Amino acid sequence: MAAPRTTKPSILPPLTGTPLDYVPIDRPVNKITPTRFKAPTLRRAAIAAGVAGAAVAISVFAPAVAIGAFAIAFVGGGVWAADALIKAIDSHDD
């Protein structure tokens, strides 16, 4: 006859219980103020918009340039990935 099976209690909380890392969050004590963007944030946003606009314009008006840039980026990414793989393989020899 087989021995009776005993199970240890789980360390996990029940599915319907409170999570172990639960921290109640109260509403903010301070008065809520609207976000004010400062000059560096606006400047970065303007630069990003300009770069995105230039990329779209180049891809629309000169698709060969866009395809070439994409190809160069793809090859560069492949070279970077191969270098990272080589370094990872070499680090396992130590």
A tleap script that builds the chain and sets N, CA, C and O, in Angstrom:
source leaprc.protein.ff14SB
mol = sequence {
  NMET ALA ALA PRO ARG THR THR LYS PRO SER
  ILE LEU PRO PRO LEU THR GLY THR PRO LEU
  ASP TYR VAL PRO ILE ASP ARG PRO VAL ASN
  LYS ILE THR PRO THR ARG PHE LYS ALA PRO
  THR LEU ARG ARG ALA ALA ILE ALA ALA GLY
  VAL ALA GLY ALA ALA VAL ALA ILE SER VAL
  PHE ALA PRO ALA VAL ALA ILE GLY ALA PHE
  ALA ILE ALA PHE VAL GLY GLY GLY VAL TRP
  ALA ALA ASP ALA LEU ILE LYS ALA ILE ASP
  SER HIE ASP CASP
}
set mol.1.N position { 0.832 -1.175 0.000 }
set mol.1.CA position { 0.000 0.000 0.000 }
set mol.1.C position { 0.885 1.251 0.000 }
set mol.1.O position { 1.915 1.290 0.673 }
set mol.2.N position { 0.479 2.258 -0.752 }
set mol.2.CA position { 1.272 3.479 -0.862 }
set mol.2.C position { 1.127 4.320 0.401 }
set mol.2.O position { 0.084 4.329 1.055 }
set mol.3.N position { 2.198 5.019 0.716 }
set mol.3.CA position { 2.169 5.891 1.896 }
set mol.3.C position { 1.251 7.077 1.628 }
set mol.3.O position { 1.145 7.536 0.491 }
set mol.4.N position { 0.587 7.574 2.669 }
set mol.4.CA position { -0.281 8.741 2.455 }
set mol.4.C position { 0.549 9.937 2.008 }
set mol.4.O position { 1.676 10.136 2.460 }
set mol.5.N position { -0.014 10.703 1.139 }
set mol.5.CA position { 0.697 11.843 0.561 }
set mol.5.C position { 0.472 13.076 1.425 }
set mol.5.O position { -0.668 13.438 1.716 }
set mol.6.N position { 1.546 13.709 1.827 }
set mol.6.CA position { 1.435 14.942 2.610 }
set mol.6.C position { 1.950 16.087 1.758 }
set mol.6.O position { 2.965 15.958 1.074 }
set mol.7.N position { 1.256 17.186 1.802 }
set mol.7.CA position { 1.675 18.358 1.031 }
set mol.7.C position { 2.060 19.465 1.980 }
set mol.7.O position { 1.425 19.681 3.012 }
set mol.8.N position { 3.112 20.161 1.610 }
set mol.8.CA position { 3.532 21.307 2.402 }
set mol.8.C position { 2.663 22.496 2.035 }
set mol.8.O position { 2.234 22.616 0.887 }
set mol.9.N position { 2.398 23.375 2.986 }
set mol.9.CA position { 1.636 24.573 2.631 }
set mol.9.C position { 2.455 25.455 1.688 }
set mol.9.O position { 3.678 25.540 1.800 }
set mol.10.N position { 1.771 26.093 0.778 }
set mol.10.CA position { 2.439 26.934 -0.213 }
set mol.10.C position { 2.892 28.239 0.420 }
set mol.10.O position { 2.244 28.766 1.324 }
set mol.11.N position { 4.016 28.753 -0.070 }
set mol.11.CA position { 4.472 30.058 0.402 }
set mol.11.C position { 3.791 31.187 -0.359 }
set mol.11.O position { 3.942 32.356 -0.006 }
set mol.12.N position { 3.045 30.843 -1.400 }
set mol.12.CA position { 2.362 31.848 -2.198 }
set mol.12.C position { 1.046 32.238 -1.540 }
set mol.12.O position { 0.391 31.397 -0.923 }
set mol.13.N position { 0.649 33.509 -1.662 }
set mol.13.CA position { -0.633 33.909 -1.093 }
set mol.13.C position { -1.774 33.324 -1.919 }
set mol.13.O position { -1.574 32.964 -3.079 }
set mol.14.N position { -2.948 33.226 -1.344 }
set mol.14.CA position { -4.079 32.740 -2.138 }
set mol.14.C position { -4.369 33.693 -3.288 }
set mol.14.O position { -4.068 34.884 -3.209 }
set mol.15.N position { -4.952 33.167 -4.350 }
set mol.15.CA position { -5.193 33.986 -5.540 }
set mol.15.C position { -6.085 35.183 -5.244 }
set mol.15.O position { -5.930 36.235 -5.863 }
set mol.16.N position { -7.007 35.037 -4.313 }
set mol.16.CA position { -7.923 36.143 -4.027 }
set mol.16.C position { -7.441 37.001 -2.874 }
set mol.16.O position { -8.132 37.943 -2.487 }
set mol.17.N position { -6.279 36.707 -2.313 }
set mol.17.CA position { -5.788 37.467 -1.167 }
set mol.17.C position { -5.024 38.714 -1.581 }
set mol.17.O position { -4.868 39.008 -2.766 }
set mol.18.N position { -4.560 39.428 -0.587 }
set mol.18.CA position { -3.776 40.633 -0.815 }
set mol.18.C position { -2.373 40.243 -1.268 }
set mol.18.O position { -1.775 39.342 -0.679 }
set mol.19.N position { -1.833 40.892 -2.293 }
set mol.19.CA position { -0.470 40.570 -2.733 }
set mol.19.C position { 0.541 40.823 -1.616 }
set mol.19.O position { 0.318 41.659 -0.740 }
set mol.20.N position { 1.646 40.098 -1.659 }
set mol.20.CA position { 2.656 40.240 -0.614 }
set mol.20.C position { 3.308 41.616 -0.626 }
set mol.20.O position { 3.714 42.116 0.422 }
set mol.21.N position { 3.411 42.231 -1.796 }
set mol.21.CA position { 4.067 43.530 -1.885 }
set mol.21.C position { 3.060 44.672 -1.951 }
set mol.21.O position { 3.384 45.748 -2.454 }
set mol.22.N position { 1.867 44.460 -1.461 }
set mol.22.CA position { 0.823 45.478 -1.544 }
set mol.22.C position { 1.120 46.607 -0.572 }
set mol.22.O position { 1.359 46.373 0.613 }
set mol.23.N position { 1.103 47.826 -1.079 }
set mol.23.CA position { 1.255 49.010 -0.247 }
set mol.23.C position { 0.096 49.932 -0.582 }
set mol.23.O position { -0.034 50.362 -1.728 }
set mol.24.N position { -0.744 50.243 0.388 }
set mol.24.CA position { -1.860 51.137 0.075 }
set mol.24.C position { -1.353 52.530 -0.283 }
set mol.24.O position { -0.417 53.035 0.338 }
set mol.25.N position { -1.962 53.133 -1.266 }
set mol.25.CA position { -1.550 54.458 -1.721 }
set mol.25.C position { -2.667 55.436 -1.396 }
set mol.25.O position { -3.807 55.270 -1.828 }
set mol.26.N position { -2.318 56.450 -0.633 }
set mol.26.CA position { -3.286 57.493 -0.311 }
set mol.26.C position { -3.207 58.576 -1.370 }
set mol.26.O position { -2.246 58.643 -2.136 }
set mol.27.N position { -4.203 59.404 -1.404 }
set mol.27.CA position { -4.177 60.503 -2.365 }
set mol.27.C position { -3.098 61.500 -1.959 }
set mol.27.O position { -2.733 61.558 -0.785 }
set mol.28.N position { -2.585 62.279 -2.892 }
set mol.28.CA position { -1.520 63.236 -2.571 }
set mol.28.C position { -1.983 64.247 -1.532 }
set mol.28.O position { -3.133 64.685 -1.533 }
set mol.29.N position { -1.067 64.604 -0.654 }
set mol.29.CA position { -1.376 65.580 0.384 }
set mol.29.C position { -1.280 66.987 -0.189 }
set mol.29.O position { -2.090 67.854 0.139 }
set mol.30.N position { -0.289 67.210 -1.045 }
set mol.30.CA position { -0.093 68.544 -1.613 }
set mol.30.C position { -1.118 68.825 -2.704 }
set mol.30.O position { -1.702 67.914 -3.291 }
set mol.31.N position { -1.317 70.103 -2.953 }
set mol.31.CA position { -2.222 70.509 -4.016 }
set mol.31.C position { -1.625 70.113 -5.366 }
set mol.31.O position { -0.431 70.301 -5.596 }
set mol.32.N position { -2.440 69.576 -6.244 }
set mol.32.CA position { -1.975 69.148 -7.559 }
set mol.32.C position { -1.779 70.375 -8.440 }
set mol.32.O position { -2.681 71.198 -8.590 }
set mol.33.N position { -0.586 70.484 -9.020 }
set mol.33.CA position { -0.288 71.602 -9.917 }
set mol.33.C position { -0.054 71.047 -11.313 }
set mol.33.O position { 0.477 69.946 -11.460 }
set mol.34.N position { -0.442 71.789 -12.330 }
set mol.34.CA position { -0.206 71.306 -13.692 }
set mol.34.C position { 1.292 71.253 -14.007 }
set mol.34.O position { 2.083 72.018 -13.455 }
set mol.35.N position { 1.657 70.350 -14.891 }
set mol.35.CA position { 3.057 70.196 -15.275 }
set mol.35.C position { 3.479 71.374 -16.133 }
set mol.35.O position { 2.788 71.749 -17.080 }
set mol.36.N position { 4.605 71.944 -15.796 }
set mol.36.CA position { 5.157 73.052 -16.580 }
set mol.36.C position { 6.450 72.560 -17.220 }
set mol.36.O position { 7.402 72.196 -16.530 }
set mol.37.N position { 6.466 72.557 -18.540 }
set mol.37.CA position { 7.660 72.128 -19.246 }
set mol.37.C position { 8.640 73.283 -19.320 }
set mol.37.O position { 8.263 74.409 -19.642 }
set mol.38.N position { 9.892 73.000 -19.020 }
set mol.38.CA position { 10.929 74.026 -19.031 }
set mol.38.C position { 11.616 74.035 -20.399 }
set mol.38.O position { 11.376 73.160 -21.232 }
set mol.39.N position { 12.457 75.016 -20.613 }
set mol.39.CA position { 13.088 75.230 -21.916 }
set mol.39.C position { 13.862 74.012 -22.433 }
set mol.39.O position { 13.717 73.679 -23.609 }
set mol.40.N position { 14.681 73.327 -21.614 }
set mol.40.CA position { 15.416 72.178 -22.169 }
set mol.40.C position { 14.485 71.081 -22.688 }
set mol.40.O position { 14.777 70.449 -23.703 }
set mol.41.N position { 13.383 70.858 -22.005 }
set mol.41.CA position { 12.434 69.837 -22.454 }
set mol.41.C position { 11.824 70.231 -23.780 }
set mol.41.O position { 11.709 69.408 -24.688 }
set mol.42.N position { 11.434 71.482 -23.893 }
set mol.42.CA position { 10.846 71.957 -25.145 }
set mol.42.C position { 11.869 71.921 -26.276 }
set mol.42.O position { 11.534 71.593 -27.414 }
set mol.43.N position { 13.119 72.260 -25.959 }
set mol.43.CA position { 14.159 72.241 -26.990 }
set mol.43.C position { 14.402 70.809 -27.474 }
set mol.43.O position { 14.531 70.576 -28.676 }
set mol.44.N position { 14.464 69.854 -26.548 }
set mol.44.CA position { 14.651 68.458 -26.956 }
set mol.44.C position { 13.478 67.963 -27.785 }
set mol.44.O position { 13.663 67.230 -28.757 }
set mol.45.N position { 12.273 68.364 -27.403 }
set mol.45.CA position { 11.090 67.952 -28.164 }
set mol.45.C position { 11.122 68.554 -29.564 }
set mol.45.O position { 10.759 67.887 -30.533 }
set mol.46.N position { 11.555 69.809 -29.677 }
set mol.46.CA position { 11.635 70.451 -30.988 }
set mol.46.C position { 12.692 69.772 -31.864 }
set mol.46.O position { 12.477 69.577 -33.061 }
set mol.47.N position { 13.823 69.415 -31.271 }
set mol.47.CA position { 14.873 68.728 -32.031 }
set mol.47.C position { 14.383 67.360 -32.487 }
set mol.47.O position { 14.610 66.968 -33.632 }
set mol.48.N position { 13.706 66.627 -31.593 }
set mol.48.CA position { 13.183 65.307 -31.960 }
set mol.48.C position { 12.144 65.423 -33.066 }
set mol.48.O position { 12.113 64.596 -33.977 }
set mol.49.N position { 11.294 66.443 -32.993 }
set mol.49.CA position { 10.292 66.640 -34.045 }
set mol.49.C position { 10.965 66.981 -35.366 }
set mol.49.O position { 10.537 66.510 -36.420 }
set mol.50.N position { 12.011 67.793 -35.320 }
set mol.50.CA position { 12.738 68.134 -36.543 }
set mol.50.C position { 13.416 66.930 -37.170 }
set mol.50.O position { 13.372 66.747 -38.387 }
set mol.51.N position { 14.042 66.109 -36.337 }
set mol.51.CA position { 14.703 64.903 -36.851 }
set mol.51.C position { 13.675 63.945 -37.443 }
set mol.51.O position { 13.894 63.381 -38.515 }
set mol.52.N position { 12.553 63.761 -36.746 }
set mol.52.CA position { 11.504 62.875 -37.270 }
set mol.52.C position { 10.929 63.427 -38.568 }
set mol.52.O position { 10.683 62.672 -39.509 }
set mol.53.N position { 10.714 64.737 -38.623 }
set mol.53.CA position { 10.204 65.352 -39.847 }
set mol.53.C position { 11.177 65.209 -40.999 }
set mol.53.O position { 10.773 64.935 -42.130 }
set mol.54.N position { 12.465 65.395 -40.716 }
set mol.54.CA position { 13.475 65.239 -41.767 }
set mol.54.C position { 13.533 63.791 -42.254 }
set mol.54.O position { 13.679 63.545 -43.451 }
set mol.55.N position { 13.421 62.843 -41.337 }
set mol.55.CA position { 13.447 61.433 -41.736 }
set mol.55.C position { 12.257 61.091 -42.617 }
set mol.55.O position { 12.402 60.371 -43.606 }
set mol.56.N position { 11.089 61.598 -42.270 }
set mol.56.CA position { 9.899 61.337 -43.089 }
set mol.56.C position { 10.035 62.014 -44.447 }
set mol.56.O position { 9.699 61.423 -45.474 }
set mol.57.N position { 10.529 63.259 -44.454 }
set mol.57.CA position { 10.686 63.980 -45.718 }
set mol.57.C position { 11.680 63.274 -46.636 }
set mol.57.O position { 11.442 63.154 -47.838 }
set mol.58.N position { 12.786 62.810 -46.073 }
set mol.58.CA position { 13.776 62.106 -46.896 }
set mol.58.C position { 13.192 60.810 -47.436 }
set mol.58.O position { 13.412 60.459 -48.595 }
set mol.59.N position { 12.442 60.095 -46.590 }
set mol.59.CA position { 11.886 58.821 -47.058 }
set mol.59.C position { 10.813 59.021 -48.119 }
set mol.59.O position { 10.590 58.136 -48.945 }
set mol.60.N position { 10.141 60.182 -48.109 }
set mol.60.CA position { 9.102 60.450 -49.111 }
set mol.60.C position { 9.718 60.981 -50.401 }
set mol.60.O position { 9.371 60.532 -51.493 }
set mol.61.N position { 10.641 61.946 -50.268 }
set mol.61.CA position { 11.164 62.624 -51.448 }
set mol.61.C position { 12.411 61.966 -52.025 }
set mol.61.O position { 12.713 62.164 -53.202 }
set mol.62.N position { 13.134 61.203 -51.242 }
set mol.62.CA position { 14.333 60.522 -51.743 }
set mol.62.C position { 14.381 59.120 -51.151 }
set mol.62.O position { 15.176 58.852 -50.251 }
set mol.63.N position { 13.533 58.222 -51.652 }
set mol.63.CA position { 13.481 56.886 -51.045 }
set mol.63.C position { 14.791 56.116 -51.142 }
set mol.63.O position { 15.068 55.271 -50.291 }
set mol.64.N position { 15.600 56.386 -52.156 }
set mol.64.CA position { 16.879 55.680 -52.268 }
set mol.64.C position { 17.786 56.026 -51.093 }
set mol.64.O position { 18.495 55.163 -50.574 }
set mol.65.N position { 17.762 57.290 -50.675 }
set mol.65.CA position { 18.575 57.704 -49.521 }
set mol.65.C position { 18.073 57.004 -48.262 }
set mol.65.O position { 18.866 56.533 -47.447 }
set mol.66.N position { 16.748 56.939 -48.108 }
set mol.66.CA position { 16.173 56.286 -46.934 }
set mol.66.C position { 16.506 54.799 -46.916 }
set mol.66.O position { 16.839 54.248 -45.867 }
set mol.67.N position { 16.418 54.151 -48.069 }
set mol.67.CA position { 16.745 52.718 -48.138 }
set mol.67.C position { 18.228 52.500 -47.834 }
set mol.67.O position { 18.590 51.553 -47.136 }
set mol.68.N position { 19.078 53.378 -48.358 }
set mol.68.CA position { 20.510 53.275 -48.070 }
set mol.68.C position { 20.809 53.473 -46.591 }
set mol.68.O position { 21.617 52.746 -46.014 }
set mol.69.N position { 20.157 54.458 -45.978 }
set mol.69.CA position { 20.368 54.694 -44.550 }
set mol.69.C position { 19.889 53.501 -43.729 }
set mol.69.O position { 20.529 53.111 -42.753 }
set mol.70.N position { 18.756 52.927 -44.133 }
set mol.70.CA position { 18.248 51.749 -43.431 }
set mol.70.C position { 19.209 50.572 -43.590 }
set mol.70.O position { 19.451 49.828 -42.639 }
set mol.71.N position { 19.755 50.407 -44.793 }
set mol.71.CA position { 20.694 49.307 -45.030 }
set mol.71.C position { 21.964 49.488 -44.204 }
set mol.71.O position { 22.474 48.527 -43.628 }
set mol.72.N position { 22.472 50.714 -44.144 }
set mol.72.CA position { 23.670 50.979 -43.343 }
set mol.72.C position { 23.390 50.707 -41.870 }
set mol.72.O position { 24.224 50.124 -41.176 }
set mol.73.N position { 22.217 51.128 -41.388 }
set mol.73.CA position { 21.855 50.878 -39.993 }
set mol.73.C position { 21.720 49.381 -39.729 }
set mol.73.O position { 22.126 48.899 -38.672 }
set mol.74.N position { 21.157 48.648 -40.675 }
set mol.74.CA position { 20.993 47.195 -40.522 }
set mol.74.C position { 22.348 46.498 -40.447 }
set mol.74.O position { 22.561 45.636 -39.595 }
set mol.75.N position { 23.260 46.872 -41.339 }
set mol.75.CA position { 24.596 46.268 -41.335 }
set mol.75.C position { 25.343 46.654 -40.059 }
set mol.75.O position { 26.020 45.824 -39.452 }
set mol.76.N position { 25.214 47.920 -39.657 }
set mol.76.CA position { 25.854 48.348 -38.408 }
set mol.76.C position { 25.327 47.586 -37.206 }
set mol.76.O position { 26.093 47.215 -36.317 }
set mol.77.N position { 24.023 47.352 -37.176 }
set mol.77.CA position { 23.442 46.558 -36.091 }
set mol.77.C position { 23.943 45.129 -36.102 }
set mol.77.O position { 24.186 44.545 -35.046 }
set mol.78.N position { 24.100 44.562 -37.288 }
set mol.78.CA position { 24.638 43.207 -37.391 }
set mol.78.C position { 26.074 43.126 -36.903 }
set mol.78.O position { 26.450 42.174 -36.219 }
set mol.79.N position { 26.876 44.124 -37.255 }
set mol.79.CA position { 28.267 44.154 -36.800 }
set mol.79.C position { 28.318 44.289 -35.282 }
set mol.79.O position { 29.098 43.606 -34.619 }
set mol.80.N position { 27.484 45.173 -34.733 }
set mol.80.CA position { 27.442 45.351 -33.282 }
set mol.80.C position { 27.022 44.052 -32.591 }
set mol.80.O position { 27.622 43.664 -31.590 }
set mol.81.N position { 25.992 43.377 -33.119 }
set mol.81.CA position { 25.514 42.131 -32.514 }
set mol.81.C position { 26.577 41.042 -32.592 }
set mol.81.O position { 26.760 40.284 -31.639 }
set mol.82.N position { 27.277 40.959 -33.722 }
set mol.82.CA position { 28.338 39.958 -33.854 }
set mol.82.C position { 29.461 40.235 -32.866 }
set mol.82.O position { 30.002 39.307 -32.266 }
set mol.83.N position { 29.814 41.499 -32.693 }
set mol.83.CA position { 30.852 41.861 -31.732 }
set mol.83.C position { 30.420 41.499 -30.315 }
set mol.83.O position { 31.215 40.970 -29.538 }
set mol.84.N position { 29.163 41.781 -29.977 }
set mol.84.CA position { 28.661 41.434 -28.645 }
set mol.84.C position { 28.669 39.925 -28.438 }
set mol.84.O position { 28.998 39.451 -27.350 }
set mol.85.N position { 28.311 39.169 -29.467 }
set mol.85.CA position { 28.322 37.707 -29.371 }
set mol.85.C position { 29.742 37.183 -29.187 }
set mol.85.O position { 29.973 36.284 -28.379 }
set mol.86.N position { 30.685 37.737 -29.927 }
set mol.86.CA position { 32.084 37.311 -29.801 }
set mol.86.C position { 32.599 37.592 -28.396 }
set mol.86.O position { 33.274 36.751 -27.803 }
set mol.87.N position { 32.285 38.771 -27.859 }
set mol.87.CA position { 32.726 39.101 -26.498 }
set mol.87.C position { 32.092 38.160 -25.480 }
set mol.87.O position { 32.753 37.748 -24.527 }
set mol.88.N position { 30.819 37.814 -25.671 }
set mol.88.CA position { 30.151 36.895 -24.744 }
set mol.88.C position { 30.776 35.509 -24.808 }
set mol.88.O position { 30.959 34.862 -23.777 }
set mol.89.N position { 31.103 35.050 -26.007 }
set mol.89.CA position { 31.724 33.728 -26.152 }
set mol.89.C position { 33.123 33.734 -25.549 }
set mol.89.O position { 33.512 32.777 -24.879 }
set mol.90.N position { 33.883 34.807 -25.781 }
set mol.90.CA position { 35.232 34.892 -25.227 }
set mol.90.C position { 35.218 34.966 -23.707 }
set mol.90.O position { 36.140 34.470 -23.058 }
set mol.91.N position { 34.189 35.576 -23.129 }
set mol.91.CA position { 34.151 35.706 -21.670 }
set mol.91.C position { 33.892 34.361 -20.998 }
set mol.91.O position { 34.198 34.205 -19.816 }
set mol.92.N position { 33.337 33.386 -21.717 }
set mol.92.CA position { 33.090 32.068 -21.132 }
set mol.92.C position { 34.371 31.246 -21.027 }
set mol.92.O position { 34.406 30.263 -20.286 }
set mol.93.N position { 35.419 31.623 -21.749 }
set mol.93.CA position { 36.678 30.885 -21.682 }
set mol.93.C position { 37.437 31.175 -20.401 }
set mol.93.O position { 38.273 30.373 -19.987 }
set mol.94.N position { 37.163 32.302 -19.768 }
set mol.94.CA position { 37.918 32.694 -18.564 }
set mol.94.C position { 37.613 31.832 -17.387 }
set mol.94.O position { 38.169 32.040 -16.309 }
savepdb mol mol.pdb
quit
